[in-house]
Amino acid sequence: MLPDTLDETARPPAQGDPVESGAADVPAAPSVSLRPFAWSVALSAVVFGVIGYATFDPVAFRPFLRDARPWLLVAAVGTVVLRVVFGAWRLRVVSDGQIGLRRGVRDQIVWDFFAYVTPSAVGGGPFLAVFMARDRQLPLGEATSVVLFAMLVDQVWFALTIPVLLVAAVWLDVFPQALGTAGTAALLAFFVGYLAWVAVLAYGTLVRPDRMAGWVERLFRLRWLRRFAKRARGAMADMQARSRSLRSRSGGFYAKAFAVSLVPWICRYALAVCVIASVYPGVDQALVFARSAALQLGALVVPTPGGAGGVEGLYVLFLGPPLVPAALVAPTLLVWRLLSFYVFIGAGLVLVARHLARVAPSPPRPAGART
């Protein structure tokens, strides 16, 4: 189960214990389980296999290879690199330079990794805060405040995508006909609800952090996070002080944070454009970009870890026929998922495993052993 991913083994502080701002509130050495990773990958692979079996035709696919443009695949890899680098830069900005670019790259990969092994609605942020606190011996409240503001900026940009898509729908067929009237109405209702959620998040973070503390306490009642609940209470007191500091920041700080955070989202949406256009030059690239953004929004309602299985289905719905020939669905889906999902699962697993090996306590020496 997921809590095994970052599992505290030390005794949590008692109700009357003081919560200090130093290393005392740093989570204890964790243990790891491969179960959530295997679940995400297996579910994604099974659904991809079904899609490939139903749509792929080697004979129909072969002619598209003659018009392939490999340089666009290089560009697709470039979008992934830029997504990580600008994500790291964003962490550096919101932490006032406490997180360097190199460490930020590492943290961003780990963030994406946790996002892909937790339900889409969780997003991996709470687990990244615990990882950062343990990795750098930071107070949990300090790590939480950095991650929370980065999450807020991400959510605002994600929410702003919604009105852009609605305006674009006047000229582009953003919502595929396969959705039907009911499906489109449900998606639009979700968009409205998501906008309301982001407004509440911004209000709780920047205007009324005391209420946000109450919401976070409820979040840590989840079975996956319950073991961190007592430390979270102390961390929220620290975060409220940092929220007051955020409210005093200049407009330039917010402008820089929002500008740097925009690039990773553009890269996410452009990845599908590069992958599909590399084998299908005649595709409507503007429509692919818009539908890729709508797909990312729709993935938020998929309850599986990282949207595994559901995202593959949404790809077929938004980026399959008639926009893209059926013979290209499975190959482009495979490359798109490799670059947007599997690469972060693999890289994140390596980084988290190294972290666990570094912070794990050394086994006790046998009595009488020579030093």
C-alpha positions as CSV (number, residue, x, y, z in Angstrom):
1,M,0.0,0.0,0.0
2,L,1.1,3.6,-0.6
3,P,1.9,4.5,3.0
4,D,4.8,2.0,2.8
5,T,6.4,4.4,0.3
6,L,7.3,6.9,3.0
7,D,6.6,5.1,6.3
8,E,7.7,6.5,9.6
9,T,9.3,4.0,12.0
10,A,10.2,6.3,14.9
11,R,7.7,7.1,17.7
12,P,5.6,10.1,16.8
13,P,5.6,13.0,19.3
14,A,3.0,12.6,22.1
15,Q,0.1,15.1,22.3
16,G,2.0,17.2,24.9
17,D,5.4,17.0,23.3
18,P,6.8,20.3,22.0
19,V,7.1,20.6,18.2
20,E,10.3,22.4,17.3
21,S,11.1,24.1,14.1
22,G,14.3,22.2,13.6
23,A,15.2,18.6,13.0
24,A,12.7,17.4,15.6
25,D,9.8,17.5,13.2
26,V,11.7,15.8,10.4
27,P,10.1,12.5,9.5
28,A,11.9,9.4,10.6
29,A,13.7,7.0,8.3
30,P,11.2,5.5,5.8
31,S,10.7,2.1,4.3
32,V,9.5,1.2,0.8
33,S,7.1,-1.0,-1.0
34,L,7.0,-1.6,-4.7
35,R,3.3,-2.4,-4.8
36,P,2.0,1.1,-5.8
37,F,4.5,1.4,-8.6
38,A,3.8,-2.0,-9.9
39,W,0.0,-1.3,-9.8
40,S,0.4,2.0,-11.8
41,V,2.6,0.4,-14.4
42,A,0.6,-2.8,-14.7
43,L,-2.7,-1.0,-15.1
44,S,-1.3,1.4,-17.7
45,A,0.3,-1.5,-19.6
46,V,-2.9,-3.6,-19.6
47,V,-5.1,-0.8,-21.0
48,F,-2.4,0.0,-23.6
49,G,-2.4,-3.6,-24.6
50,V,-6.1,-3.6,-25.2
51,I,-5.9,-0.4,-27.2
52,G,-3.0,-1.7,-29.3
53,Y,-4.9,-4.9,-30.0
54,A,-8.0,-3.1,-31.1
55,T,-6.4,-0.3,-33.2
56,F,-3.0,-1.2,-34.4
57,D,-2.5,-2.4,-38.0
58,P,1.1,-2.9,-39.1
59,V,0.2,-2.7,-42.8
60,A,-1.7,0.5,-42.4
61,F,1.1,1.9,-40.1
62,R,4.0,1.3,-42.4
63,P,3.2,4.1,-45.0
64,F,3.3,6.7,-42.2
65,L,6.9,5.9,-41.5
66,R,7.9,7.2,-44.9
67,D,6.8,10.7,-43.9
68,A,8.2,10.4,-40.4
69,R,10.0,13.4,-39.0
70,P,12.5,12.2,-36.4
71,W,13.5,15.7,-35.3
72,L,10.1,16.1,-33.8
73,L,10.7,13.2,-31.5
74,V,13.9,15.0,-30.4
75,A,11.7,18.0,-29.8
76,A,9.3,15.8,-27.8
77,V,12.2,14.8,-25.5
78,G,13.1,18.4,-25.3
79,T,9.7,19.3,-23.9
80,V,10.2,16.7,-21.2
81,V,13.6,18.2,-20.3
82,L,12.2,21.7,-20.3
83,R,9.3,20.6,-18.1
84,V,11.6,19.3,-15.5
85,V,14.1,22.2,-15.6
86,F,11.5,24.9,-15.4
87,G,9.7,22.9,-12.6
88,A,13.0,22.9,-10.8
89,W,13.5,26.6,-11.4
90,R,10.0,27.2,-10.0
91,L,11.0,25.4,-6.8
92,R,14.1,27.6,-6.6
93,V,12.0,30.8,-7.0
94,V,9.3,29.9,-4.4
95,S,12.0,28.7,-1.9
96,D,13.9,32.0,-2.2
97,G,16.9,30.2,-3.6
98,Q,17.1,27.6,-0.8
99,I,16.6,24.9,-3.3
100,G,19.3,25.0,-6.0
101,L,18.6,24.1,-9.6
102,R,20.3,20.7,-9.4
103,R,18.4,19.7,-6.3
104,G,15.3,21.2,-7.8
105,V,15.5,18.9,-10.8
106,R,15.8,16.0,-8.4
107,D,12.8,17.2,-6.4
108,Q,10.7,17.8,-9.5
109,I,11.3,14.3,-10.8
110,V,10.4,12.9,-7.4
111,W,7.3,15.1,-7.3
112,D,6.1,13.7,-10.7
113,F,7.0,10.2,-9.5
114,F,4.8,10.5,-6.4
115,A,2.0,12.1,-8.5
116,Y,2.0,9.0,-10.7
117,V,1.8,6.5,-7.8
118,T,-1.0,8.3,-5.9
119,P,-4.5,9.1,-7.0
120,S,-4.7,12.1,-9.4
121,A,-6.6,14.2,-6.8
122,V,-3.7,13.9,-4.3
123,G,-1.0,14.9,-6.8
124,G,2.0,13.8,-4.9
125,G,2.6,17.1,-3.2
126,P,2.1,16.0,0.4
127,F,4.5,13.1,-0.1
128,L,7.1,15.4,-1.7
129,A,7.0,17.7,1.3
130,V,7.8,14.7,3.6
131,F,10.6,13.6,1.1
132,M,12.2,17.1,1.1
133,A,12.0,17.4,4.9
134,R,13.7,14.0,5.4
135,D,16.2,14.4,2.5
136,R,17.5,17.8,3.7
137,Q,16.7,17.6,7.4
138,L,14.3,20.5,7.0
139,P,11.4,21.3,9.3
140,L,8.3,19.7,7.8
141,G,6.5,23.1,7.9
142,E,9.2,24.8,5.8
143,A,9.1,22.0,3.2
144,T,5.3,22.1,3.2
145,S,5.1,25.8,2.7
146,V,7.3,25.6,-0.4
147,V,5.4,22.7,-1.9
148,L,2.0,24.2,-1.1
149,F,2.8,27.5,-2.8
150,A,4.2,25.6,-5.8
151,M,1.0,23.6,-5.9
152,L,-1.1,26.7,-5.7
153,V,0.7,28.3,-8.7
154,D,0.3,25.1,-10.7
155,Q,-3.4,24.9,-9.8
156,V,-4.0,28.5,-10.8
157,W,-2.4,27.9,-14.3
158,F,-4.3,24.7,-14.6
159,A,-7.6,26.5,-13.8
160,L,-6.8,29.3,-16.2
161,T,-6.6,26.7,-18.9
162,I,-10.3,26.1,-18.6
163,P,-11.5,29.6,-19.9
164,V,-8.9,29.4,-22.6
165,L,-10.3,26.1,-23.8
166,L,-13.8,27.4,-23.7
167,V,-12.9,30.3,-25.8
168,A,-10.9,28.1,-28.2
169,A,-13.9,25.9,-28.5
170,V,-15.6,28.7,-30.5
171,W,-13.1,28.0,-33.4
172,L,-11.8,24.5,-32.6
173,D,-13.5,21.2,-31.9
174,V,-11.9,21.0,-28.5
175,F,-14.5,18.5,-27.1
176,P,-14.8,15.4,-29.4
177,Q,-18.2,14.4,-30.6
178,A,-17.7,11.0,-29.0
179,L,-18.2,12.7,-25.6
180,G,-21.8,13.3,-26.5
181,T,-24.0,15.9,-24.9
182,A,-24.0,14.3,-21.5
183,G,-20.3,13.8,-21.4
184,T,-19.6,17.4,-22.5
185,A,-22.0,18.7,-19.9
186,A,-20.3,16.6,-17.2
187,L,-16.9,17.8,-18.2
188,L,-18.0,21.4,-18.2
189,A,-19.5,20.9,-14.7
190,F,-16.2,19.5,-13.5
191,F,-14.4,22.5,-15.0
192,V,-16.7,24.8,-13.0
193,G,-16.1,22.8,-9.8
194,Y,-12.4,22.8,-10.4
195,L,-12.3,26.6,-10.8
196,A,-14.2,26.9,-7.5
197,W,-11.7,24.6,-5.8
198,V,-8.7,26.6,-6.9
199,A,-10.4,29.8,-5.7
200,V,-10.9,28.2,-2.3
201,L,-7.3,26.9,-2.3
202,A,-5.9,30.4,-3.1
203,Y,-8.2,31.9,-0.4
204,G,-7.1,29.4,2.2
205,T,-3.4,29.8,1.4
206,L,-3.0,33.6,1.0
207,V,-6.1,35.1,2.7
208,R,-7.1,32.8,5.6
209,P,-4.3,30.3,6.3
210,D,-6.0,29.4,9.6
211,R,-8.8,27.8,7.7
212,M,-6.3,26.1,5.4
213,A,-4.7,24.6,8.5
214,G,-8.1,23.1,9.4
215,W,-8.4,21.6,5.8
216,V,-4.9,20.2,5.9
217,E,-5.7,18.5,9.3
218,R,-8.7,16.8,7.6
219,L,-6.4,15.8,4.7
220,F,-4.0,14.1,7.1
221,R,-6.8,12.0,8.5
222,L,-6.7,10.0,5.3
223,R,-5.4,6.5,5.9
224,W,-2.4,7.1,3.6
225,L,-1.3,10.2,5.6
226,R,-2.6,9.5,9.1
227,R,0.8,8.6,10.4
228,F,2.0,12.2,9.7
229,A,-1.0,13.9,11.3
230,K,0.5,14.9,14.6
231,R,3.6,16.4,13.0
232,A,1.3,18.1,10.4
233,R,-0.4,20.1,13.2
234,G,2.8,21.6,14.3
235,A,3.9,22.1,10.6
236,M,0.7,24.1,9.9
237,A,1.6,26.6,12.7
238,D,4.9,27.2,10.9
239,M,3.1,27.4,7.5
240,Q,0.7,30.0,8.8
241,A,3.6,32.2,9.6
242,R,5.1,31.7,6.2
243,S,1.7,32.4,4.6
244,R,1.8,35.8,6.3
245,S,5.2,36.3,4.7
246,L,3.9,35.3,1.3
247,R,1.1,38.0,1.6
248,S,3.8,40.6,2.1
249,R,5.8,39.6,-1.0
250,S,6.1,42.0,-3.9
251,G,4.2,41.7,-7.2
252,G,7.5,40.8,-8.9
253,F,7.9,37.7,-6.8
254,Y,4.5,36.4,-7.8
255,A,5.0,37.4,-11.5
256,K,8.3,35.5,-11.6
257,A,6.8,32.4,-9.9
258,F,3.8,32.4,-12.2
259,A,5.8,33.0,-15.4
260,V,8.3,30.2,-14.6
261,S,5.4,27.8,-13.8
262,L,3.7,28.4,-17.1
263,V,6.4,26.7,-19.2
264,P,6.1,23.2,-17.7
265,W,2.3,23.2,-18.6
266,I,3.0,24.4,-22.1
267,C,5.6,21.5,-22.4
268,R,3.0,19.0,-21.2
269,Y,0.5,20.0,-23.8
270,A,3.1,20.3,-26.6
271,L,4.5,16.8,-26.0
272,A,1.5,15.2,-27.8
273,V,1.8,17.7,-30.6
274,C,5.4,16.7,-31.2
275,V,4.8,13.0,-31.0
276,I,1.8,12.9,-33.3
277,A,3.2,15.3,-35.8
278,S,6.4,13.3,-36.1
279,V,4.5,10.6,-38.0
280,Y,1.4,12.5,-39.2
281,P,2.5,15.8,-40.6
282,G,-1.1,16.7,-41.7
283,V,-2.6,16.7,-38.2
284,D,-4.2,19.9,-36.9
285,Q,-1.5,20.8,-34.4
286,A,-3.5,23.6,-32.7
287,L,-6.4,21.2,-32.1
288,V,-4.0,18.5,-30.8
289,F,-2.6,21.1,-28.4
290,A,-6.0,22.1,-27.2
291,R,-7.3,18.6,-26.8
292,S,-4.1,17.6,-25.0
293,A,-4.8,20.3,-22.4
294,A,-8.4,19.1,-22.1
295,L,-7.2,15.6,-21.7
296,Q,-4.9,16.6,-18.8
297,L,-7.8,18.3,-17.1
298,G,-10.0,15.3,-17.6
299,A,-7.3,13.0,-16.1
300,L,-7.9,14.7,-12.7
301,V,-11.2,12.8,-12.3
302,V,-9.5,9.4,-12.9
303,P,-9.2,7.8,-9.4
304,T,-6.4,5.4,-10.2
305,P,-2.7,6.2,-9.3
306,G,-1.5,8.8,-11.8
307,G,-4.6,8.2,-13.8
308,A,-3.1,4.9,-15.0
309,G,-5.5,3.2,-17.4
310,G,-7.9,6.1,-17.5
311,V,-5.4,8.4,-19.2
312,E,-4.8,5.9,-22.0
313,G,-8.6,5.8,-22.6
314,L,-8.8,9.6,-22.6
315,Y,-6.0,9.7,-25.2
316,V,-8.1,7.5,-27.5
317,L,-11.1,9.7,-26.9
318,F,-9.4,13.1,-27.4
319,L,-6.5,12.2,-29.8
320,G,-7.8,9.2,-31.6
321,P,-9.9,8.9,-34.7
322,P,-11.1,10.9,-36.6
323,L,-8.3,13.4,-35.5
324,V,-5.6,10.8,-35.9
325,P,-5.8,7.6,-38.0
326,A,-6.5,4.4,-36.0
327,A,-3.2,2.8,-37.0
328,L,-1.3,5.7,-35.3
329,V,-3.1,5.6,-32.0
330,A,-1.1,2.8,-30.3
331,P,2.3,3.9,-31.5
332,T,1.9,7.6,-30.6
333,L,0.2,6.6,-27.3
334,L,3.2,4.4,-26.4
335,V,5.8,7.2,-27.1
336,W,3.7,9.8,-25.4
337,R,3.2,7.6,-22.3
338,L,6.9,6.6,-22.2
339,L,7.9,10.3,-22.1
340,S,5.2,11.6,-19.9
341,F,4.8,8.7,-17.4
342,Y,7.1,5.7,-17.6
343,V,10.3,7.8,-17.6
344,F,9.3,9.5,-14.4
345,I,8.3,6.2,-12.8
346,G,11.8,4.8,-13.6
347,A,13.8,7.9,-12.7
348,G,11.8,8.6,-9.5
349,L,12.1,5.0,-8.3
350,V,15.9,5.2,-8.6
351,L,16.0,8.6,-6.8
352,V,13.7,7.5,-4.0
353,A,15.6,4.2,-3.6
354,R,18.9,6.0,-3.3
355,H,17.3,8.4,-0.8
356,L,16.0,5.5,1.3
357,A,19.4,3.8,1.3
358,R,21.1,7.0,2.4
359,V,18.7,7.8,5.3
360,A,18.1,4.2,6.5
361,P,19.6,3.6,9.9
362,S,22.7,1.4,10.0
363,P,22.2,-2.1,11.5
364,P,23.6,-2.5,15.0
365,R,27.0,-4.0,15.3
366,P,27.2,-7.4,16.9
367,A,28.6,-7.3,20.5
368,G,32.3,-7.7,20.5
369,A,32.7,-6.8,16.8
370,R,36.0,-5.1,15.9
371,T,35.9,-1.5,14.6
